[in-house]
Structure formats: structure tokens, C-alpha cells
């Protein structure tokens, strides 16, 4: 029952913190992340991240991205696919070069420096989705570009990470086997996106019709949850974030007649329990142990983590014809690292690419940049001219 008490405490605190954040005109996620920092190892040391909390957190990000997919406009995503890909590519190049160079300046080995750059190349759009939803900006040309770029960014980041691990794996392993492993990952990801197309076009509409005929309460909602979790699992098998699979599951369900029903049912499921746990667990990941001699590096990395995405993705938006205000919003929306940064760091730590101390540094910088991102995105949204916002009918 200890876990139940912990869950109760976190729900109370995240609810109050979210309320206070909104009263102070800040995104509610800031207060929820601060709760994790306050009660976690960084400060009071009352709550520690365990397997159960981590599971709730993973379900939270999956549901959050599923809701984001439900509220997305597929025609808008298609329209801004090209700029999204360009934004993603430039937004990956900038962090790898700038943060990699900074790591070299702090005497890291070249391979480790490149890996640190790769860690910060991946965007976690989950928090940006939450802020965009709060300010009714998810279904805009800027929101569509952020979502599309984040998905492309995720794929590029996973490929870069796979290459890094494959290269490191050649130390004591045949280079050919590493290349075969990398090729297999690429094939799996291509197969996943092929399946995603089939899901959106035919499979999900058929499954939802079948679900409606089941003699069970909330059968349509249960069917959509199975689709959400199933696609998240398949994305994870393909080496992608489960959030990517959940996002496309949301898009697929949104193109059925059951969209409004699912949206009304999924929000209470997610926001009553799982989503607050996801944001609280980001704070619980923070630890100040062994960081006394690394504060300078933490400061430099945090600044570069924000600026590299802000200017890199903003530049990509400018190249594609967005004005300065929209480019600022897109760059701000791509800063957050969140769970993708945490996952990438954990993979690198497990693969012995970084030491325990450096792993703690990466976690701290990921959390700091993730907390800064909503403030910048909120500022960008408020400074976006009304004429730059679009209100298109949902497909």
C-alpha cells in the first residue's frame, strides 16, 4: 500500500501545483514538474522513482500523445510536412555540432562528446503539446509544423543513437554485425510507418466499427485504448518512442466518426492520473549528487540546449517562409527534451557511453531545458499576430 499512498500524495500536490501555476499565468506542467523536484531526491528525498511510478509515467506520455493526435488536423500536418522535415533536420544538426563542440571544450572524448550532442538532438513534443493545448494553438500552421518536426526529429535522433551504439559496439565486435543491426533497425522503422499508413487508412476505422458492436460498456473507448497502446508497443519494438506510435494512433482514431466520444473519454482517463505522474516523474529524475564540480558544464549545456533548438528550428522555419514570430514559436516548441532525452541518456548510460556523474549532468540539463521550454513557448504564442493563427475546420 506504500505505492498507493505515494500516488495519492503526488496527485494532491500536482493538482495544487497545477492550480497555482495557472493562477500565476504559467503552464500547469511547470508546477507538476516542480512537485517531482521538491519531493524527490533533489530536495526533500521523500519519493523515489520506482518501476510502478515509471510505468504510470510511460502510460501518461502515451495517453498525452494520443490526445495530441486526436486533436491534430491531418490535412494541416500533410501541408506542412516539408517544412517540418527541414525544421527537424536543421534542429538536429545545430545541437550535435554546438553541444558536441562544447563537450570537447570540457575535455570529453570525441565519441562521448558526439553522443552528448545526439542526446540533445531529440525533441520531446509531449510538453509542447500540453502548452499548445492550453493556449488553443495545437491546430495552427505553427502547431502542425512543431508536431511534424518532432516526429521526424524523433526518427533522426533514434537513427543517430543507433549509429553511435553500433560504432561503440565495434570495439570487440565485428563492424559488419553492427551495420547489419543498424540496417535492421531502419527496416523495422520503415515497416512501422508502412503499417501506420494501413492503420490510418483501413484498419483503425474497421476496428472502431467492430468495437461499437460489442456488448460492453464503453466498448468504443476500450477499442481506441487498445489501438493506442498497441501502436505505442509496435513503435517501441521498431526502436522509436512509444509516444510516436500513440500520436499516430490518435490521428487514425480522429479520422473516424467516434472522434468526439473518444476525446471526451480519454481526457479524464489521462489527466485524472497518468499525465500528472508523467510530469512529476520528470522532476523525480533530478538528483544533485556528484554535481558540485559540474555546475559550469551544466550551465553551458542548458544554454546551448535551448539556443540550439530555438535558432536551429527557427532558422528552418524562416527558410520555409514563416515570419519571425512564427519561427520563434516553432523554435520554442522544439526546445523541450523530456522523455526522449531521458530515454536516450538512459540507453547511453546502459551502453556505458557515459559515466554515472555525466549521466546525472545530462538528466539535470534535460529537466532544466524542459522547464524553460514552456515559458518560451507561452511567450512566443502571446506575441504571435492574430493573423498568423489559423482556425481550420477539423477533417
C-alpha positions in Angstrom: 0.0 0.0 0.0 3.0 2.3 0.2 2.7 2.9 -3.6 -1.0 3.9 -3.2 0.0 6.5 -0.5 2.7 7.9 -2.8 0.3 8.1 -5.7 -2.2 9.9 -3.5 0.4 12.4 -2.3 1.6 13.1 -5.9 -1.9 13.6 -7.2 -2.7 16.1 -4.4 0.5 18.0 -4.9 0.4 18.1 -8.7 -3.2 19.2 -8.7 -2.5 22.1 -6.2 0.7 23.0 -8.1 -1.1 23.0 -11.4 -3.8 25.2 -10.0 -1.2 27.6 -8.6 0.7 27.7 -11.8 -2.4 28.6 -13.7 -3.2 31.4 -11.2 0.3 32.7 -11.8 -0.3 32.6 -15.6 2.2 29.8 -16.1 1.7 26.5 -17.8 0.4 23.9 -15.3 3.2 21.4 -16.3 5.8 23.7 -14.6 4.1 23.2 -11.2 3.8 19.5 -11.7 7.5 19.1 -12.6 8.5 21.2 -9.6 6.5 18.8 -7.4 8.7 16.0 -8.5 11.8 18.0 -7.8 10.5 19.1 -4.4 9.6 15.7 -3.0 12.2 13.7 -5.0 15.9 13.1 -4.4 16.9 16.6 -5.5 15.3 18.2 -2.3 13.2 16.5 0.3 14.0 12.9 -0.8 10.5 11.7 0.2 9.6 10.0 -3.1 11.9 7.9 -5.3 11.2 6.8 -8.9 10.4 3.1 -9.0 9.1 0.6 -11.5 5.5 1.3 -10.8 5.8 5.1 -11.0 7.8 4.8 -14.2 5.0 2.6 -15.7 2.4 5.2 -14.8 4.6 7.8 -16.3 5.0 5.9 -19.6 1.3 5.4 -19.8 0.9 9.1 -19.1 3.0 10.2 -22.1 1.3 7.7 -24.3 -2.2 9.0 -23.5 -1.0 12.6 -23.8 0.4 12.0 -27.3 -2.7 10.0 -28.2 -4.9 13.0 -27.3 -2.5 15.2 -29.2 -3.1 13.1 -32.3 -6.8 13.2 -31.7 -6.7 17.0 -31.8 -4.4 17.3 -34.8 -5.5 18.2 -38.2 -4.1 15.6 -40.7 -4.5 17.9 -43.7 -2.6 20.6 -41.9 0.2 18.1 -41.0 0.4 17.0 -44.6 0.5 20.6 -45.8 3.4 21.4 -43.6 5.3 18.1 -43.9 8.1 19.6 -46.0 8.9 22.5 -43.6 8.6 20.1 -40.7 11.2 17.8 -42.1 13.6 20.7 -42.8 13.0 22.2 -39.4 13.8 18.8 -37.9 17.0 18.3 -39.8 18.4 21.7 -39.0 17.2 21.3 -35.5 19.2 18.1 -35.2 22.4 19.5 -36.8 22.7 22.5 -34.5 22.7 20.6 -31.1 25.0 17.9 -32.4 27.6 20.5 -33.5 27.2 23.1 -30.8 26.8 20.8 -27.8 29.4 18.3 -29.2 31.9 21.1 -29.5 31.2 22.4 -26.0 31.6 18.9 -24.6 35.0 18.7 -26.4 36.0 22.0 -24.8 35.2 20.5 -21.4 37.7 17.7 -22.2 35.3 14.9 -23.1 36.5 12.2 -25.5 35.3 12.9 -29.1 32.9 9.9 -29.2 31.4 10.8 -25.8 31.1 14.5 -27.0 29.2 13.4 -30.1 26.9 11.2 -28.0 26.1 14.1 -25.7 25.2 16.2 -28.8 23.0 13.3 -30.0 21.2 13.2 -26.7 20.1 16.8 -27.1 19.2 16.4 -30.8 15.9 14.7 -29.9 12.8 16.7 -29.2 10.1 15.6 -26.8 7.0 17.2 -28.0 4.8 16.0 -25.2 5.1 19.1 -23.0 4.8 21.4 -26.1 1.6 19.6 -26.9 0.3 20.3 -23.5 1.2 24.0 -23.7 -0.3 24.3 -27.2 -3.5 22.7 -26.0 -3.7 25.1 -23.1 -3.5 28.1 -25.5 -5.6 26.6 -28.3 -2.7 26.6 -30.7 -2.4 22.9 -31.5 -4.4 23.2 -34.7 -2.4 26.0 -36.3 0.3 26.0 -39.0 2.9 26.5 -36.3 1.5 23.7 -34.2 1.3 21.3 -37.2 4.9 22.1 -38.0 6.1 21.5 -34.5 4.3 18.2 -34.3 5.5 17.0 -37.7 9.1 18.2 -37.0 9.1 16.4 -33.6 8.1 13.1 -35.2 10.8 13.5 -37.9 13.2 14.7 -35.2 12.5 11.5 -33.2 13.3 9.3 -36.1 16.5 11.1 -36.9 17.6 11.0 -33.2 16.9 7.3 -32.9 18.9 6.6 -36.1 21.8 8.7 -34.8 21.7 6.9 -31.4 21.7 3.6 -33.2 24.7 4.6 -35.2 26.5 5.7 -32.0 25.8 2.4 -30.2 26.8 0.4 -33.3 30.1 2.3 -33.6 30.8 1.8 -29.9 29.8 -1.8 -30.4 32.6 -2.4 -32.9 35.0 -2.3 -30.0 35.2 -6.0 -29.6 32.5 -6.8 -32.2 32.6 -7.2 -35.9 31.8 -4.0 -37.8 29.7 -5.9 -40.2 27.4 -7.2 -37.5 26.9 -3.6 -36.2 26.0 -2.4 -39.7 23.6 -5.3 -40.1 22.0 -4.3 -36.7 21.6 -0.7 -37.9 20.1 -1.8 -41.2 17.6 -4.0 -39.4 16.5 -1.0 -37.2 15.9 1.1 -40.3 13.9 -1.7 -41.9 11.8 -2.1 -38.7 11.1 1.6 -38.7 10.1 1.7 -42.4 7.8 -1.3 -41.7 6.2 0.5 -38.8 5.4 3.6 -40.9 4.0 1.3 -43.6 1.8 -0.3 -41.0 0.8 3.1 -39.7 -0.5 4.1 -43.2 -2.6 1.0 -43.3 -3.9 1.6 -39.8 -5.0 5.2 -40.6 -6.5 4.3 -43.9 -8.3 1.0 -43.3 -7.5 -1.0 -40.1 -8.5 1.5 -37.4 -11.8 2.5 -39.0 -12.7 -1.2 -39.3 -11.7 -1.9 -35.6 -13.7 1.1 -34.3 -16.8 -0.2 -36.2 -16.3 -3.6 -34.6 -15.8 -2.1 -31.2 -19.1 -0.2 -31.4 -21.0 -3.5 -31.9 -19.5 -5.2 -28.8 -22.0 -5.6 -26.0 -19.8 -3.9 -23.4 -19.9 -0.5 -21.6 -17.5 2.0 -23.2 -16.6 -0.6 -25.9 -15.6 2.1 -28.4 -13.3 3.7 -25.8 -11.8 0.4 -24.9 -11.1 -0.3 -28.6 -9.4 3.1 -29.0 -7.2 2.4 -25.9 -6.2 -1.0 -27.4 -5.2 0.8 -30.6 -3.3 3.4 -28.7 -1.4 1.0 -26.6 -0.9 -1.4 -29.4 0.7 1.2 -31.7 2.8 2.5 -28.9 4.1 -1.0 -28.3 4.8 -1.5 -32.0 6.7 1.8 -32.2 8.8 0.7 -29.2 9.6 -2.6 -31.0 10.7 -0.6 -34.0 13.2 1.4 -31.9 11.0 4.5 -31.8 9.4 6.2 -28.8 6.1 4.8 -27.9 4.8 8.4 -27.9 5.2 8.4 -31.7 3.0 5.3 -32.1 0.4 6.8 -29.7 0.4 10.0 -31.7 -0.4 8.3 -35.0 -3.0 6.1 -33.2 -4.7 9.4 -32.2 -4.6 10.6 -35.8 -6.1 7.4 -37.0 -8.9 7.4 -34.5 -9.6 11.1 -35.2 -10.5 10.1 -38.8 -13.4 8.0 -37.7 -16.9 9.1 -36.6 -16.0 8.3 -33.0 -13.5 11.1 -32.5 -15.6 13.3 -30.1 -16.6 10.4 -28.0 -13.0 9.2 -27.6 -11.7 12.6 -26.9 -14.3 13.2 -24.2 -13.5 9.8 -22.6 -9.7 9.8 -22.9 -9.0 13.2 -21.3 -10.5 12.2 -17.9 -8.6 8.9 -18.0 -5.3 10.6 -18.8 -5.5 13.9 -16.8 -7.0 12.3 -13.7 -4.0 10.1 -13.0 -1.4 9.2 -15.7 -0.4 12.5 -17.2 0.3 14.3 -13.9 2.5 11.3 -13.0 4.5 11.7 -16.2 5.3 15.4 -15.4 6.0 14.6 -11.7 8.4 11.8 -12.7 10.4 14.2 -14.8 11.2 16.1 -11.6 11.8 12.9 -9.7 14.6 12.1 -12.2 16.6 15.1 -10.9 19.5 14.4 -8.5 22.1 16.9 -7.3 24.5 14.2 -6.2 28.0 14.5 -7.7 27.2 17.7 -9.5 29.2 20.1 -7.4 32.2 20.2 -9.8 30.0 20.2 -12.9 27.9 23.3 -12.5 29.8 25.2 -15.2 29.2 22.4 -17.7 25.5 22.2 -16.6 25.1 25.9 -17.3 26.7 25.8 -20.7 24.8 22.8 -21.8 21.5 24.2 -20.6 22.0 27.4 -22.6 23.1 25.6 -25.7 20.3 23.0 -25.3 17.8 25.9 -25.5 19.5 28.1 -28.1 20.5 25.3 -30.5 16.8 24.3 -31.0 15.5 27.8 -30.8 17.8 29.1 -33.5 18.2 25.8 -35.5 14.5 25.1 -35.8 13.7 28.8 -36.1 16.1 29.0 -39.0 14.5 26.0 -40.6 11.1 27.8 -40.3 12.4 31.0 -41.8 13.9 29.1 -44.7 10.4 27.7 -45.4 8.8 31.1 -45.5 7.5 31.5 -41.9 7.7 35.0 -40.5 9.9 35.8 -37.5 7.1 35.4 -35.0 6.0 32.0 -36.3 9.7 30.9 -36.5 10.2 31.9 -32.8 7.1 29.9 -31.8 8.3 26.8 -33.8 11.8 27.1 -32.3 10.4 27.4 -28.8 8.1 24.5 -29.3 11.1 22.2 -30.2 13.3 23.0 -27.2 11.7 20.5 -24.8 13.7 17.2 -24.4 11.5 15.5 -21.8 11.2 11.7 -22.0 13.1 11.3 -25.3 16.2 12.9 -23.8 15.8 10.8 -20.7 15.3 7.7 -22.7 18.4 8.5 -24.9 20.5 9.2 -21.9 19.4 6.0 -20.2 20.3 4.0 -23.3 23.7 5.7 -23.4 24.3 5.0 -19.7 23.3 1.4 -20.1 25.6 1.1 -23.1 28.5 2.6 -21.0 28.8 5.6 -23.2 28.7 8.0 -20.2 29.6 7.7 -16.6 27.2 7.9 -13.7 28.2 11.5 -12.9 27.9 12.6 -16.5 24.6 10.8 -16.7 23.3 12.9 -13.8 24.5 16.0 -15.6 22.6 15.1 -18.7 19.4 14.4 -16.7 19.7 17.8 -14.9 20.2 19.7 -18.2 17.3 17.8 -19.8 15.0 18.8 -16.9 16.2 22.4 -16.8 15.7 22.8 -20.6 12.3 21.1 -20.4 11.2 23.5 -17.7 12.4 26.6 -19.7 10.6 25.5 -22.9 7.0 26.1 -21.8 7.9 29.7 -20.7 9.4 30.5 -24.1 6.6 28.8 -26.0 4.0 30.7 -24.0 5.8 34.0 -24.7 6.0 33.1 -28.4 2.3 32.3 -28.6 1.3 35.6 -26.9 3.5 37.5 -29.4 2.1 35.7 -32.5 0.0 38.1 -34.5 -3.6 37.1 -34.7 -3.4 37.0 -38.5 -0.7 34.3 -38.2 -3.1 31.9 -36.4 -5.4 29.7 -38.5 -8.6 28.2 -37.4 -9.3 25.5 -39.9 -12.2 23.0 -39.8 -11.2 19.7 -38.4 -11.1 16.9 -41.0 
